[in-house]
Amino acid sequence: YLEAAKDCEDKLEWALVRADGVARYSLPVFSEKSKESRISSYLAGVLIQEMIWQRSASELMLHGPAKICKALKAAYSKGGAYEFEVMSMPNVCGTPDKPFVVTIVENLSDLPENKDSPQVCGKDANGCRLAFDLSKSDI
């Protein structure tokens, strides 16, 4: 994809906002007028999904071509392709009463800067282990 999109002038940028930081990404996207723009929307949706599960998020902020942003906003809403993430993230983030929010911003400067916060993990390997399946392991 990146090789095919290397000459694209448009970019889709997003920020995944969480309590202790922000994850950012920029993806070159095909022109909204081209038949390949659907590929850009699909790939962006999958990349956002992966980043959400890697880093968690309470909000998705989008900036870029209007058609792609609107498609992603619909996909990341109740009833959309990524409804599972939308409904799960409030619980994952410990804020079950606050819905997952998707906003489209007009200016790139309205997206918050990337901010990673180191997470300290325990070093005691004795005892029980806890694992869970999010029903996505069959993909």
N, C-alpha and C positions, 0 to 999 in steps of 0.2 A: 504494500500500500504506500509506504513512505517513498519508495522509488517512483511509483506512478504519480504521486502527488507532489513531487519535489519542486515543480514549477508553478504550483497553485499559489495564487496571490492571497486568497482568503484563509483565515485561521479561525478555528473555534478554540476559545479559551474557557477553562472552568476552574472553579474553586470549590473544594469540599470543606465546609466549615465544621469544626468540632469544638468541644469545650476547651481543649488545650492546644489548639493549633489550626492550621489551614494547609490542605494539600492542593497544589496547583498543577495544571498541565495545559499544553498548547498543542493543537493538532492541525496540520495543514488540511484544508478541506476543498473538495471540488466545488466549482461554481454552482450556485443554486439552479442555474439554467441548464446545467449538463445532466445527462442521464446518470452519471456517476455520483451525483450528490446523495442519493439514497445509500450508497456504500459508505460515504462519510458519516451519515447519521447512524447507520448500523454500527460501524466500528466505534464511534464515539460512545454510543450507549453501552457497548461491551466494556470498553476501557474504563468508563465511569463506574460501572458495576464492580469491576475488579478492584478499582481504587477504594470504593466504599467499603468492601470487605477487608481490604488490607489495613485501612486507616480509620475507618468509621466516619460518620458524618451526620450532622443534624440538619444540614442545609446544602443545597447544590445551587451555585451561582453560575450562570452562563453568559458568555459574550461572543458574538460572532454573527454569521449570516442568519437573518431572521427566520427563514424557513427551517433551517436545521435546529435552531434554538427552540422554536415552537414544537417541532417534532419530538425533541428530547424532553421538553417540559411535559408533553402529553404522555410520553413513555414512562416518565418518572412521577406519575400521579396514580391515584386510586383508579383501578380499572385498566391501567396501562401495562405495557410489556414488563416493566420492572416494579410492579405492584408489591411483590414479595419484599424487595429492598425497602420500598417506601413504608410499608407497614412494620417491618422488622427493626429498622434503624432507631426509632424512638426508644424501643425496649433495650436494644444493644447499648445505646448511649445513656441509659438510666433516666430517660425523660419520657416515660410512656404517655404522659398527658400533653406533650408538645408534638404536633405533627411534623413530619419531614416537609421542608419547604423548598420549592424550586423557584428561583427568580431569574429573570433575564435583565441584564444591565446594559445600558446604552453605551457607556464609556468603559474602556478597558481599565482606567484608573479606579473604577468603582469596585473592581475585584480586589479582595484583600491579598496582601503579599503572602507568599509561602512561609509557613512557620511550623517547624517540627519541634516536638518536645520529647526529649529522651524519656523512655519508660524503663524504670528499674524492674528487673525480673528477679525473682527469688533464686537462690543457688542451692537450695536444699532439694536433692533429688530423691529423698526417702519418702515413703508414704504412698497414698493413693493418687491416682491420676484421674482427671476429669476431661472427658471429650464429648463433643456434641456434633450431630449431623444436622445440617440446615436444609436437608432434602434437595440439595443441588448436586450431590456426589454422583448421580447417575448420568450426568451430562458428559 
